[in-house]
Amino acid sequence: MKRRSFIKKAGLGAGAMATISSVPFHIMASKPKLGDVILGHGDFKYRLEREWGNLNSKNHPVKNCHEMVMDSKNRLFMLTDHPKNNMLIYNKSGKLLDSWTLNFKGAHGLTLHDENGTEFLYITDPSNGKVVKTTLEGKIIMTIDNPKAIDEYKPFQPFKPTETAIGPNGDIYIADGYGSQFILQYNSKGECIRKFGGDSFLQPNKFKQAHGVAIDYRDPSNPTLLCSARIKNAFKRFTLDGKYIETYYIPGAYISRPVIDDDILYSGVCFGMEEGNYNMQMNKGFVTILNKENKVVSNPGGTKPKYKKGKLELVLQDEPIFKHCHDVCVDDDKNLYVCQWNAGGVYPYKLHRV
């Protein structure tokens, strides 16, 4: 009865019914449950699969799905702040391969780095001021010193790290996005080199919520550091030794970390605005995508990007698909996986490139 109802609703004819009848049910059930809505604009359009990452919440609960990376074996590592399972490891079809935990109650930032053929993870937890380097199996092999312990911060300065990036020489850049708004640079041994940035609404070389950081290799001869200033609706570019270069302003978008794949820059928009109300709004998330020239070319779940006299006009949520997009992961087929904060414990969505 349910099967006939399904076929009727799908609008299939007798020939299609015969074809479906010949396919084993377990194969049918394994196909992606794609919606009809196409998200995005121009060359960056996607079909939504809401249930891609769904698991049994009793066995593998998530509080917030914070960030995701893909390793060299195409396994997707997704970081949660649920201490029962900080790490959920999926394949691209949404099957759970493994899980482990560090018992971190605020696990937030996740970076993958290939070190001479061996991959490692860097994890931040702003709730306990921790930055750790682990194996892919979750064994901690290095803890980065708190800047207070090495006199880089004064005793009253908060340290709440949100993200890391690993430079071409192995230097570790830590974004103190929920703390004192500095980018701290350490060498590969965890020894502090310098800090730059700091807290300011007005100064262009400083931040309001330095939420994310990434190495931008799109100019191979001149890698730079790309940092998000979420409250300023902007990405900021620095040299690898901390000198400010420029800002890319995305009005209306309270962006998360920068994610660079080939020549394209992706970011989850965690908060948005409303027309006529330009304060930060809850449940107004979407994804934003920038080209090599750092122009917004698509906003899946958001309004179509429009430029007037070279300046981007206000971008807003267009469809209530997402609540708070905290991260975007890009696979080798250019599909996207969207992790959400404060979204009722939902698992990652998959956006299939069309």
N, C-alpha and C positions, 0 to 999 in steps of 0.2 A: 504493500500500500504506500509506504513512504517512498519507495523507489519510483513508482508511477507518478507520484506527486512531484518528485524532483524533476523527472523528465518533462512533465507537463509545464512546470514553471520555467524550465530552461528553454521552452519553445522548440523542442526537437521533434523532427518528423519520424516516420516509421523506419526509414533507412538508418537514421542516427540511433534509434532505439535498438535496432538489431546489432549495430556496432558496439554500443555500450553493453548489451547483454552478453557479448562474447568476451568482454574484458573482465578479469577477476576483480572482485570488489576491493581487495586489499591494494591493488594497483590504482584503481580509481581514487581511493581514499588518500593515497600518498601524493596526489597532484596538488600543487599550490591552490589555496582557496583565494583566488584573486577577485578583487572587487571590480566594479564597472567604472569607477572614477579614475581618470587619468590626472595625475598631479604634475605640475611643472610647466615649463615654457620652452619654446624654441627647440633646440637639439637635446634638451635635458628634460625628458618626460618619462613618467614612471607609472606603473600600475601597482596598486597597493595590495599587500598581503598582511592583514592584521594579525593572523594567528600563527605566523611563521615560527615564533620562538616560544609558543605556549608550552608550559610544563605543568606537572602536578604541583600546586603551590604548597601542599603539605610536605612534600619531599624536598622541593627546591624553591623555596619562597624567595621573592625579591621585594625589597622595600623601594629602592630606586635603582633603575638600570642606568649606570653612570657613563661608562665608556666601553668601547669595543675596538679590538685590533685583529688583524688576520696574519697568521704566521706563514712560513714558507710552505707548509703542507696544506694550506687553505683551510686551516682550522680557525674558527672565530672565538676569540677569548673575550668574554663579556664580564665586566666588573660590576658588582653590586655592593651595597652597603649593608646587606643582611649578613650578620656574622655567621649564620649557619652555612652559607656558601658564597664567599666573596667572589669566586670565579666560577662561571659556567662556560663550558667549552662546547660549541656547536659545530656541526658541519654546515655546508651551504644550504642544505635542504631543511635545516631546523632540527635535526636530530641531536639530542644531547649525547656527547661523547664522554665527558668527564666533568668533575667539579672538585673544588678544594677551597679551603678557607684559611685566612690568617687571623680570624676572629676580630677583624677590624670593623668597628661600628660606623665608621664614616668613610670607608674606601671610596675614593673619588676619581683620581687621575690614573690613567693607564697608558704606558708607552712601551712599544716593542722595539728592541734594538738588536741588530745582528753584529756580534762581536767576533770577528775572525771565523765566521762560519757557525757560531753558536748563538742562539737567540736567547735573550733575557727580557724580563719584564721589569719596568719601574712603576711602582705604585705609590700614590700619595694618600694620606688620610689627614684632612685638616682638623678633625676632631681631636686627634692626639698628637698633632705636629710631627707625623712620621713621614719619611721618604725611604723606601726600601727597594733594593734590587733583588729579584728572585729568579730562580729557574722557571721554566715553563710548567714545572710540577709543583711550584709554590714554595720551594726551599729558599729561605732568606740567606743571601750570601753577602750583603752589605747593607748597612744602615747609614744614611747621610746625616752628618752632624747637624743638630739644631743650631741656627746662627747665634742664639743666646749663649750657647756653651762655648763658642769660639770668639765671643766678644764682637761679632758683627752686628748684633742687635743689643739694644739696651734692655735691662730687665723687664721694663713695662711694655715693650713692643711685642704684639702678638705675632706668632708664626703659625699660619694655617695654610699649608701648601696645597695647591689644587692641581698642578700639572708639572710634567717634566718634558724635556727634549734633549736629545743626545747629539752633540756636534760632530763634525767630521773627524776630529782628533780624539773623540771620546769624552770631551767636556760635557758636564751635566748641567743643564739650565733648569732651575726650579722657579715656577711662578707661585708667588705667595699671594694668591688671589683673594683669599678670605682673611688675610692677615694685614701685613704692613705695606703691601702693594709693590714690593720689589721683585725684580728678577735676580736670582742669586746664581752665580756661575761657580761650579766646582770642577776640579779635574777628575779624571776617571778613577782616582783612588779615594775620592770623597773629600778632598782638601779644598777649602774655599779660596777662590781667586779674587772675586769682586762681587759687588752688587750694584744695580742701577735701576732707575725708575723711581718709585716712591708714589706718594699719595697726593694727587692734585686734580681738581676739575679742569683748571685752566691751562696748566703747562703742558705743551704737546708731548714732551718726553716722559710724562708721568701718567699714572693710571688711576682709574676708578674700577676696581675689580679686575685685576690682571688674571683673568680666569684660565687662559690657555696659552701655550707656547709651542712653536714648531720650527724646525729648520726648513728653510725654503731653498731647495736645490734647483729651482726652475731656471736660474742662470747658473749653469755648472761651474763657470769660472769665478762666480762671486756668491757663494751661499750666504744667506742672511737669516736673521731671527725674526719670525713673525709672531706677534703677541696680540692677544685680544684684550681690549679695554671695554668690558661688557657695558658698564654704566654710561660710557661715552659713545656706545653704538659704533665701535670702530676697531679695526686692526691697526697695529702700529709696527713699523719695520725698524729694526736696529741692525747694526753690524754685529759680528760675533763677539766683539769686545765691548758692546754696550753703548755704542754711539747712535743716537736717534737719527733716522733718515726721513721717514714720511708716515702719513696716516691715510687710511682708506675708511671713509665715513659711510655708514649704511643706516640712514635715518629710519627710526622705527624698530630696528632690530637689536635686541639685547642678546648678542651672539655668545656662543660657547667657544670651544677651542677651534683653532684652524686645523683643517685636515687637508693635506695636499696629495693629490694623486695625478701623476703625469703633469699636465700643465694647468690643472683645474684645482681651485680652492673651494672646499665645502665647509659648512658649519651649521650646527643646530642653532636655531633661534629659541632661546629658553623662555623669554618673555617678549611681549609685543606692546603695541599701542592700539588705540582706537581713534577713528576719525573724530577730531574735535577734542580728544582727551589724550594729551601727549605725555602722561605719566605712565610708568611701568604697569602693565596689566598682566594678571594671572591668566593662565589657560589660553594664551594667544600665540602658541609656538608654531613654527614652520621650519623649513630648511632653506638655506640660501646658498647659491652656487655662483662663483666668480671665475672669469676666464683668466688667461695669462696676463692680460692687461689690467687685471683687478677691477673689472667691470662686472656688475651683477647681471647674469644672463638668465637665471631661472630661480624661482622661489616655490618649490613644491609645498603645497598647502598655503601659500601666500599669494599676494597680488603680483601681477606681471610687472617686472621692473621697467621703469620709464625714466629716461634721461632728458633733461631740459637744459639746453645751453651747457652741456657737459656735466651737469650735476644730477645725481640720482634723486628722484622724488621719493616721498615717504612710502615705505613698504609696510604692509599690514597682513595679518592673517586673513585669508580669503575663504577657507573652508575649515570647519572645526574638527579636523582629522586628528591633530596633535594637541596636547596640553602644554608640555614644556620639553622641547627637544634639547637634550643635553649633549648628544654626540651623534656623529655620522661615521659609519665605516663603509669603505668602498671595496668591493671584491674585484677579482680579475676579469669579471664580465661586466663591470661598471654598474652593478646593482648596488643599492644602498641599504644599509641596516641602520635604523634610527632607534637610539636609546632615549628613554624619557625619565625625567625627574618628576616627582610629585604628580603621578598620573594614575593613582589608584592601584599600584603594584602591577602594571601591565608589563609584559615581556616585549622584547624588541619587535618592531614592525620591519618587514622587508619591502623595499620599493624596487620592482623589477623594471629595468630600463627598457623602453619601447622605442 
